[in-house]
C-alpha cells in the first residue's frame, strides 16, 4: 500500500528518506577520508610482505561474499513484514548458508595454504570467513530497515563499523599483529554492522521454514548473483589478459584506474541508488519515475564536475601524489573517470528493475558489458593499451545506452527527459575542465598549485551552471525543499 492517500504520511516518509540519503552521502565522504588516511599508515606499519599475505587470503572470502546472501538482501524488502513465514524462512536459510559457506571457505583455505606454502594462510582465511556469518545475520534486519525507509540507521551502522574497524586495524598493527590487523578489521566491519542493525530491527523468527515461499526470492536473487559473478569474472579476466599482454606494471595502472574511478562514482551513486530502490518498493510508479529523473540530475550535477576536473588534472595529480613510475595512469584515468560517472548515472534504472522484478534486463546488459570489455582488452595485443582503453569506453557507452532505453517500458522512466537534465551540467563540467587546462600554467607547478587550479575550475563550473541552467537549479532547490520540509520555494532569486 502506498502512502499517496495520506499527504502527511507521505511527507514524513519522504523527509525520512531524504535525511537518510543525506546521511548516507556524508558517511561515504567520511569513508573516503578514512581510506585515504588508513592506506599509507597501514602500508608503513605492515610492509609489503604482510600486505601480500592478506592479499592471498582475501580473494577466497570476497568471492564467496558475492553468494552469501543468496540475493535475498535486495528482494526481501519488497515483502510486507506481516508475512511471518517468509521472513522466518529467510532468517533460517541465511543462517544456514552463512555457516556452511564459512566452513567451506575455511576448509578451502587449508588447500590454499598448502599450495602457496604459507602456514598462516588457513587460519587467516578461517578468521575472515566469520564475516560471512555476520553478513547473513544482518540481511533480514537490514531489509526491514530498508522497508521502513530507515536509511539513517543503515548509514550510522556503516559509519560506526568502519570507524571501529579502522581503530582495531591501526591498534593491532601498531603492536605488531601484521596481516592479522587487516583481517580483524575486515571481520569487525561486518560484526559491528550486524550488531547495530539487529539492535535496531531484530525480530525473533518463528520456528517455521518453507522453501516454497522463498523460491521466488531465490530465483530473483539468483539473477542478481549471476550479474555480480559476471562482473567479477569479467574484471578478473581483464586483469589476467592485460598482465599477459603488457606485464604487471601496466596491469597495476589499469587496475588502479578502474578502482579509483569506480570508487569515486560509487561514493555518490550508492546513495541515490538506495533512495530510488526504497521509494520504488512502496510509492506510485509515476512518482518514482519523477524521483529517478531528479536524482539522476542531482547525481550528475555533483559527480560530473568532480570527474571532469580530476581527469583534466590527472597528469599533475598522478605525478605529485604517486610519483613518476605511474606513467601509464593519467591516460587511463582520463578515460575511466568520466566513463564510470556516466555508467553510475545510467545504471540508476537498476534499483527500479530490482524493485519491479525485472532485473533480468540488467543481467543481460551486464553480460554484454563483461563480454565486450574482455574482447576490447584482448584486442590490446594489436592496438596497444590506449586502444584497449578506448575499446572499453565504446563498450561501456553502449552498455549505458542499453541501461537507459531497454528498461524504459518496465520502469516508466522516459530516457529523453532524464538525458535533457544532464546536458547543461555536462557542458558546464567541460568548460570547467578546459578552464583548468588553461589556468594551470598560471598557478605554481606543485601540488598546491594543482589544487588551486582545481578550486578555480570548480568555481567556474558553478558560475557556468548558474548562467546557463538557472531554471534547472531552481527546480532542484524547490524539489529539495518539498522533500526535506516546509519552507518557501525559490522564486526569483535565480
HELIX and SHEET records of a PDB file:
HELIX    1   1 UNK A    7  UNK A   46  1                                  40    
HELIX    2   2 UNK A   48  UNK A   68  1                                  21    
HELIX    3   3 UNK A   72  UNK A   75  1                                   4    
HELIX    4   4 UNK A   76  UNK A   78  5                                   3    
HELIX    5   5 UNK A   84  UNK A  116  1                                  33    
HELIX    6   6 UNK A  121  UNK A  147  1                                  27    
HELIX    7   7 UNK A  151  UNK A  174  1                                  24    
HELIX    8   8 UNK A  179  UNK A  201  1                                  23    
HELIX    9   9 UNK A  211  UNK A  246  1                                  36    
HELIX   10  10 UNK A  248  UNK A  282  1                                  35    
HELIX   11  11 UNK A  285  UNK A  312  1                                  28    
HELIX   12  12 UNK A  314  UNK A  322  1                                   9    
HELIX   13  13 UNK A  329  UNK A  346  1                                  18    
HELIX   14  14 UNK A  347  UNK A  349  5                                   3    
HELIX   15  15 UNK A  350  UNK A  355  1                                   6    
HELIX   16  16 UNK A  360  UNK A  378  1                                  19    
HELIX   17  17 UNK A  380  UNK A  405  1                                  26    
HELIX   18  18 UNK A  408  UNK A  411  1                                   4    
HELIX   19  19 UNK A  415  UNK A  439  1                                  25    
HELIX   20  20 UNK A  447  UNK A  468  1                                  22    
HELIX   21  21 UNK A  470  UNK A  484  1                                  15    
END                                                                             
